């Protein structure tokens, strides 16, 4: 099964309240999951991966997704220095998962 995140968890972790609609928040989650999959060249799955082309949604990978979602929700306009710090954190979390 392809990995997904519960929006209630995303709202709680990222301290996002009602100013962001569920529809918009879900689009951020979908984009963050897609970004992680493209970055690591693997499909995110719930549970154990069944092939080398799959990767489990582990705690570190989930945190990378949440960092991206939180950053995008908080900074819906042009980004500056903060976005590079977030990107560095995400890259670090995903470094050992990336396929070269």
C-alpha positions as CSV (number, residue, x, y, z in Angstrom):
1,X,0.0,0.0,0.0
2,X,1.3,3.4,-0.9
3,X,2.2,5.5,2.2
4,X,-0.1,8.3,3.4
5,X,-0.2,10.6,6.4
6,X,-3.2,11.4,8.6
7,X,-4.1,15.1,8.4
8,X,-4.8,15.4,12.1
9,X,-1.2,14.3,12.8
10,X,0.1,16.7,10.2
11,X,-1.9,19.6,11.8
12,X,-0.6,18.7,15.3
13,X,3.0,18.2,14.3
14,X,3.2,21.3,12.2
15,X,1.0,23.4,14.6
16,X,-1.3,24.1,11.7
17,X,-4.8,25.3,12.8
18,X,-7.8,26.3,10.7
19,X,-6.1,28.8,8.4
20,X,-5.1,26.0,6.1
21,X,-8.0,24.0,4.6
22,X,-7.9,20.2,4.5
23,X,-7.8,20.3,0.7
24,X,-4.7,22.6,0.7
25,X,-3.0,20.7,3.5
26,X,-3.6,17.3,1.6
27,X,-2.1,18.8,-1.5
28,X,1.1,19.8,0.5
29,X,1.2,16.2,1.9
30,X,0.8,14.7,-1.5
31,X,3.6,17.0,-2.9
32,X,5.9,16.3,0.0
33,X,5.4,12.5,-0.4
34,X,6.0,12.8,-4.1
35,X,9.2,14.9,-3.5
36,X,10.6,12.3,-1.1
37,X,9.9,9.5,-3.6
38,X,11.6,11.4,-6.4
39,X,14.5,12.4,-4.2
40,X,15.1,8.8,-3.0
41,X,14.1,7.2,-6.3
42,X,11.8,4.8,-4.5
43,X,8.1,4.4,-3.8
44,X,7.0,5.0,-0.2
45,X,4.9,2.2,1.3
46,X,3.2,1.4,4.6
47,X,4.8,-1.6,6.3
48,X,7.7,-3.6,4.9
49,X,9.0,-2.9,1.4
50,X,8.5,-5.8,-1.0
51,X,11.3,-4.8,-3.4
52,X,14.4,-2.6,-3.7
53,X,12.2,0.0,-5.5
54,X,10.1,0.5,-2.3
55,X,10.9,2.3,0.9
56,X,9.0,2.2,4.2
57,X,7.5,5.4,5.7
58,X,9.8,5.2,8.8
59,X,10.0,7.9,11.5
60,X,12.8,9.8,9.8
61,X,11.1,9.8,6.4
62,X,7.8,10.9,8.0
63,X,9.7,13.7,9.7
64,X,11.1,14.9,6.4
65,X,7.6,14.9,4.9
66,X,6.3,16.9,7.9
67,X,9.2,19.4,7.7
68,X,8.3,20.0,4.1
69,X,4.6,20.4,4.7
70,X,5.1,22.7,7.7
71,X,7.4,24.9,5.7
72,X,5.1,25.1,2.7
73,X,2.1,25.8,4.9
74,X,3.9,28.5,7.0
75,X,5.5,30.2,4.0
76,X,2.9,30.2,1.2
77,X,4.6,33.2,-0.4
78,X,8.2,33.6,-1.7
79,X,10.8,31.8,0.5
80,X,14.2,32.9,1.5
81,X,16.8,31.7,4.0
82,X,14.4,29.6,6.1
83,X,13.6,27.4,3.1
84,X,17.3,26.5,2.6
85,X,17.5,25.4,6.3
86,X,14.4,23.3,5.9
87,X,15.8,21.8,2.7
88,X,19.1,21.0,4.4
89,X,17.2,19.2,7.2
90,X,15.1,17.2,4.8
91,X,18.1,16.3,2.7
92,X,19.9,15.1,5.9
93,X,17.0,13.0,7.0
94,X,16.7,11.4,3.6
95,X,20.5,11.0,2.9
96,X,20.7,7.3,3.8
97,X,17.6,6.5,1.9
98,X,18.7,8.0,-1.4
99,X,19.6,5.7,-4.2
100,X,22.6,6.9,-6.3
